[in-house]
Amino acid sequence: MIDFNDPATRKKIDKIVVDTIRKYSTDTVYFKDRDSKFIWNSLGHIQQLGVRSQEEAFGKSDFDYFPKDFAQSARETELTIMQTGTPIINMIEELTLDDENVRYYMCSKYPLYDDEGNIIGTWGTSKDVTEQKNLEKELQRSYSKMELLTRVDDLSGLYNRRYFYEELEKYASMFSEREDNSTFSIIVLDLDDMQFFNDQNGQQNGDLLLRNVANILLSNTRKADTCFRTGGDEFAVVLPDTDKHSALSVAKKIVSEISNNPFMLENKRVSISASAGVAVFNKTEPDISDLLSRAERKLNKSKREGKNQVSI
């Protein structure tokens, strides 16, 4: 039976524990003096530094083994720990080796005390979590892609009706809180006689037409604007920081481009027109249903008065 009260036994156990940590710990363990120079390293840390023995690392610092930015960041962290006596737990360190090789480490760093309670340096542990971080990034990319897919109309490549309402809510909230007179406008657009076009040319060619219209919208709006396909042959554009006259100009340009740019369909040029309505957000009536209702009424007015035009 082990006598834990025997000083010699305790010393032997301490040596076994230290040697075990040094040789077998999968996490790196290291101790540094007040100048952030290594005074003790586990075998795992020696291997990470790329040296053969602890003696080679003794008296060296991170600046001898790692990029300057990484080493400087570590030094600043250790200075803070020595000044405050407060450890930093589970921080992520990013080590960029080259353009294609980035490693991530989960680190914990602590003050190192002498027998009298004076801080004489720091010590820490780190664990390579590169695989986990890369997996997190991949999952985030997949999540972002799924989010995008739920917002995009498959046929036209424009955003869909669901996202149209989300954007309207966002802009209504944003511009309601502004103290200046800035506002945003919307254009709602409907292709004229689309059912007749499909009857004459087939649904598949109708889909080609819708893609063509989508490209016209994207080509005639700003980067800040957002284009949507909100229904079968229905489209919309949200134009931030745009007043009535500017929105009307954009809508007229789009309608003109659609009617004046027929596209080739089975070796023949096919044309179609569109009608549009424009409405401007009014912060005194921030309900988006009112905004949409006004735009739809103007669209219907364009239809009644001969189509291929814009009403505001």
C-alpha positions as CSV (number, residue, x, y, z in Angstrom):
1,M,0.0,0.0,0.0
2,I,1.4,3.4,-0.9
3,D,2.2,5.7,2.0
4,F,1.2,9.1,0.7
5,N,2.6,10.8,3.9
6,D,6.1,9.6,3.1
7,P,8.1,12.6,1.5
8,A,10.2,10.2,-0.6
9,T,7.0,8.5,-1.9
10,R,5.4,11.9,-2.7
11,K,8.5,13.0,-4.5
12,K,8.6,9.8,-6.5
13,I,4.9,10.1,-7.4
14,D,5.4,13.8,-8.4
15,K,8.2,12.6,-10.8
16,I,6.0,9.9,-12.3
17,V,3.2,12.4,-12.9
18,V,5.5,15.1,-14.4
19,D,7.2,12.5,-16.7
20,T,3.8,11.1,-17.7
21,I,2.6,14.6,-18.7
22,R,5.8,15.3,-20.5
23,K,5.9,12.1,-22.5
24,Y,2.2,11.2,-23.1
25,S,0.0,14.2,-23.0
26,T,-1.8,14.6,-26.3
27,D,-2.3,18.3,-25.4
28,T,0.8,20.4,-25.5
29,V,2.1,21.7,-22.2
30,Y,4.7,24.4,-21.7
31,F,6.1,26.7,-19.1
32,K,7.7,30.2,-19.8
33,D,9.6,32.7,-17.7
34,R,8.6,36.4,-17.5
35,D,10.3,37.1,-20.9
36,S,8.1,34.4,-22.5
37,K,11.1,32.1,-22.9
38,F,10.5,28.4,-22.7
39,I,11.7,26.7,-19.5
40,W,9.8,23.4,-19.8
41,N,8.0,21.7,-22.7
42,S,6.1,18.5,-23.1
43,L,7.1,16.1,-25.8
44,G,4.0,17.0,-27.8
45,H,5.0,20.7,-27.6
46,I,8.5,19.9,-28.7
47,Q,7.1,18.1,-31.7
48,Q,4.9,21.0,-32.5
49,L,7.9,23.3,-32.4
50,G,9.8,21.0,-34.8
51,V,12.8,20.4,-32.5
52,R,14.3,17.2,-31.3
53,S,14.6,17.8,-27.5
54,Q,13.6,20.1,-24.7
55,E,17.2,21.4,-24.5
56,E,16.9,22.8,-28.0
57,A,13.8,24.8,-27.0
58,F,15.1,26.0,-23.6
59,G,15.5,29.7,-23.5
60,K,13.8,30.2,-26.9
61,S,10.4,31.9,-27.5
62,D,7.5,31.7,-29.9
63,F,9.3,34.3,-32.1
64,D,11.9,31.6,-32.8
65,Y,9.3,29.2,-34.2
66,F,6.2,30.9,-35.3
67,P,5.2,33.9,-37.6
68,K,5.8,37.3,-36.0
69,D,2.1,38.2,-35.7
70,F,1.2,34.9,-34.0
71,A,4.2,35.2,-31.6
72,Q,3.4,38.9,-30.7
73,S,-0.2,38.0,-30.0
74,A,0.9,35.2,-27.6
75,R,3.4,37.6,-25.9
76,E,0.7,40.2,-25.3
77,T,-1.6,37.7,-23.8
78,E,1.1,36.4,-21.5
79,L,1.9,40.0,-20.4
80,T,-1.7,40.5,-19.5
81,I,-1.8,37.3,-17.5
82,M,1.3,38.3,-15.6
83,Q,0.0,41.8,-14.9
84,T,-3.4,40.6,-13.7
85,G,-2.8,37.2,-12.4
86,T,-6.0,36.1,-14.2
87,P,-5.8,33.0,-16.5
88,I,-7.4,33.0,-19.9
89,I,-9.3,29.8,-20.6
90,N,-10.3,28.1,-23.9
91,M,-9.2,30.8,-26.3
92,I,-8.7,30.0,-29.9
93,E,-5.4,30.7,-31.5
94,E,-5.1,30.8,-35.3
95,L,-1.8,29.9,-36.8
96,T,-1.4,30.8,-40.5
97,L,1.5,28.8,-41.9
98,D,0.8,29.7,-45.6
99,D,-2.1,30.5,-47.9
100,E,-3.4,27.0,-47.8
101,N,-2.4,25.9,-44.3
102,V,-4.1,27.3,-41.2
103,R,-4.1,25.6,-37.9
104,Y,-6.3,26.3,-34.9
105,Y,-5.5,25.6,-31.2
106,M,-7.7,25.6,-28.2
107,C,-5.5,27.2,-25.5
108,S,-5.6,27.9,-21.8
109,K,-2.9,30.0,-20.2
110,Y,-2.2,30.6,-16.5
111,P,0.2,32.6,-14.3
112,L,3.2,30.7,-13.0
113,Y,3.9,31.2,-9.3
114,D,7.0,30.5,-7.2
115,D,6.8,29.2,-3.6
116,E,6.3,32.7,-2.2
117,G,3.3,33.4,-4.5
118,N,5.1,35.7,-6.9
119,I,4.3,35.5,-10.6
120,I,7.5,34.4,-12.3
121,G,6.0,33.5,-15.8
122,T,3.2,31.7,-17.4
123,W,2.3,28.2,-18.3
124,G,-0.3,26.8,-20.6
125,T,-1.9,23.9,-22.6
126,S,-3.1,23.8,-26.1
127,K,-5.0,21.3,-28.2
128,D,-5.1,21.2,-32.0
129,V,-8.7,21.7,-33.0
130,T,-8.1,22.3,-36.7
131,E,-10.4,19.5,-37.8
132,Q,-13.2,20.7,-35.6
133,K,-12.9,24.3,-36.8
134,N,-12.8,23.2,-40.5
135,L,-15.9,21.1,-39.9
136,E,-17.6,24.1,-38.2
137,K,-16.8,26.2,-41.3
138,E,-18.1,23.5,-43.7
139,L,-21.3,23.2,-41.7
140,Q,-21.7,27.0,-41.7
141,R,-21.1,27.1,-45.5
142,S,-23.7,24.3,-45.9
143,Y,-26.1,26.2,-43.6
144,S,-25.6,29.4,-45.5
145,K,-26.2,27.5,-48.8
146,M,-29.4,26.0,-47.4
147,E,-30.5,29.5,-46.3
148,L,-29.8,30.8,-49.7
149,L,-31.7,28.0,-51.4
150,T,-34.8,28.8,-49.3
151,R,-34.7,32.4,-50.5
152,V,-34.0,31.8,-54.2
153,D,-36.4,31.0,-57.0
154,D,-35.1,28.0,-58.8
155,L,-36.4,29.0,-62.2
156,S,-35.3,32.6,-62.5
157,G,-32.4,32.7,-60.0
158,L,-33.9,35.8,-58.4
159,Y,-35.0,35.9,-54.8
160,N,-38.4,34.4,-54.0
161,R,-41.7,35.8,-52.6
162,R,-40.8,34.7,-49.1
163,Y,-37.6,36.7,-49.1
164,F,-39.4,39.6,-50.7
165,Y,-41.6,40.0,-47.6
166,E,-38.6,39.6,-45.3
167,E,-36.8,42.4,-47.1
168,L,-39.9,44.6,-47.0
169,E,-40.1,44.2,-43.2
170,K,-36.4,44.9,-42.8
171,Y,-36.5,48.1,-44.9
172,A,-39.8,49.3,-43.3
173,S,-38.2,49.0,-39.9
174,M,-34.9,50.6,-41.0
175,F,-36.4,53.6,-42.7
176,S,-39.1,54.1,-40.0
177,E,-36.3,54.8,-37.5
178,R,-34.4,57.3,-39.7
179,E,-34.7,60.9,-38.8
180,D,-34.1,62.2,-42.3
181,N,-36.4,62.1,-45.3
182,S,-34.8,59.1,-47.0
183,T,-37.1,56.3,-48.0
184,F,-37.3,53.3,-50.2
185,S,-39.5,52.3,-53.1
186,I,-40.8,49.1,-54.7
187,I,-41.7,48.2,-58.2
188,V,-44.2,45.4,-58.9
189,L,-44.2,44.1,-62.4
190,D,-46.4,41.6,-64.3
191,L,-45.8,40.3,-67.8
192,D,-48.6,41.1,-70.3
193,D,-50.6,38.2,-71.7
194,M,-48.2,35.5,-70.4
195,Q,-50.9,32.8,-70.6
196,F,-51.3,33.5,-74.3
197,F,-47.5,33.3,-74.8
198,N,-47.4,29.9,-73.1
199,D,-50.3,28.7,-75.1
200,Q,-48.6,29.7,-78.4
201,N,-45.0,28.7,-77.5
202,G,-45.2,26.1,-74.7
203,Q,-44.4,26.2,-71.0
204,Q,-40.8,25.3,-71.6
205,N,-40.3,28.4,-73.7
206,G,-42.3,30.4,-71.2
207,D,-39.6,29.4,-68.6
208,L,-36.9,30.7,-71.0
209,L,-38.8,34.0,-71.2
210,L,-39.0,34.3,-67.4
211,R,-35.2,33.8,-67.2
212,N,-34.7,36.5,-69.8
213,V,-36.8,38.9,-67.9
214,A,-34.9,38.2,-64.7
215,N,-31.7,39.1,-66.5
216,I,-33.2,42.3,-67.7
217,L,-34.1,43.2,-64.1
218,L,-30.6,42.5,-62.9
219,S,-29.0,44.4,-65.7
220,N,-31.1,47.6,-65.1
221,T,-30.9,47.9,-61.3
222,R,-28.2,48.9,-58.9
223,K,-26.2,46.6,-56.8
224,A,-28.0,47.9,-53.7
225,D,-31.4,47.0,-55.2
226,T,-32.9,43.5,-54.8
227,C,-34.9,41.7,-57.5
228,F,-37.5,39.1,-56.9
229,R,-39.8,36.7,-58.7
230,T,-42.9,36.7,-56.6
231,G,-45.2,34.5,-58.7
232,G,-45.7,32.8,-62.0
233,D,-45.0,35.9,-64.2
234,E,-44.8,38.4,-61.4
235,F,-41.7,40.2,-60.4
236,A,-40.7,42.9,-57.9
237,V,-37.8,45.2,-57.1
238,V,-36.9,46.8,-53.8
239,L,-34.9,50.1,-54.2
240,P,-33.4,51.5,-51.0
241,D,-32.8,55.2,-50.7
242,T,-34.9,55.9,-53.8
243,D,-37.7,58.5,-54.1
244,K,-40.7,58.4,-56.3
245,H,-39.1,60.0,-59.4
246,S,-36.0,57.8,-59.3
247,A,-38.1,54.7,-58.9
248,L,-40.4,55.7,-61.7
249,S,-37.3,56.1,-64.0
250,V,-36.0,52.7,-63.1
251,A,-39.4,51.1,-63.7
252,K,-39.9,52.8,-67.1
253,K,-36.4,51.6,-68.1
254,I,-37.2,48.0,-67.2
255,V,-40.5,48.0,-69.0
256,S,-38.9,49.5,-72.1
257,E,-36.1,47.0,-72.1
258,I,-38.5,44.1,-71.9
259,S,-40.7,45.3,-74.8
260,N,-37.8,46.5,-77.0
261,N,-35.6,43.5,-76.6
262,P,-37.2,40.4,-78.1
263,F,-35.3,37.1,-77.7
264,M,-34.7,34.3,-80.1
265,L,-37.0,31.4,-79.9
266,E,-36.7,28.6,-82.4
267,N,-35.1,30.9,-85.0
268,K,-37.7,33.6,-84.5
269,R,-37.7,36.8,-82.5
270,V,-40.4,36.8,-79.8
271,S,-41.5,39.8,-77.9
272,I,-43.5,40.4,-74.8
273,S,-44.4,43.5,-72.8
274,A,-44.8,44.2,-69.1
275,S,-46.9,46.4,-66.9
276,A,-45.6,47.9,-63.6
277,G,-46.7,49.8,-60.6
278,V,-44.5,51.9,-58.2
279,A,-45.1,52.8,-54.6
280,V,-43.0,54.7,-52.1
281,F,-42.7,53.8,-48.4
282,N,-44.3,56.3,-46.1
283,K,-42.9,56.1,-42.6
284,T,-46.2,57.6,-41.2
285,E,-47.9,54.4,-42.5
286,P,-45.2,51.8,-42.0
287,D,-47.5,48.8,-42.6
288,I,-46.0,46.9,-45.6
289,S,-49.5,45.6,-46.6
290,D,-50.4,49.2,-47.4
291,L,-47.3,49.7,-49.4
292,L,-48.0,46.5,-51.4
293,S,-51.6,47.4,-51.9
294,R,-50.7,50.8,-53.3
295,A,-48.2,49.2,-55.7
296,E,-50.7,46.6,-56.8
297,R,-53.3,49.2,-57.5
298,K,-50.9,51.1,-59.7
299,L,-50.0,47.9,-61.5
300,N,-53.7,47.2,-62.2
301,K,-54.0,50.8,-63.5
302,S,-51.2,50.1,-66.0
303,K,-53.1,47.0,-67.1
304,R,-56.4,48.8,-67.5
305,E,-54.9,51.7,-69.5
306,G,-53.3,49.6,-72.2
307,K,-50.5,47.6,-70.6
308,N,-46.7,48.0,-71.4
309,Q,-46.5,51.0,-69.1
310,V,-45.8,52.2,-65.5
311,S,-48.1,53.9,-63.1
312,I,-47.3,55.7,-59.9
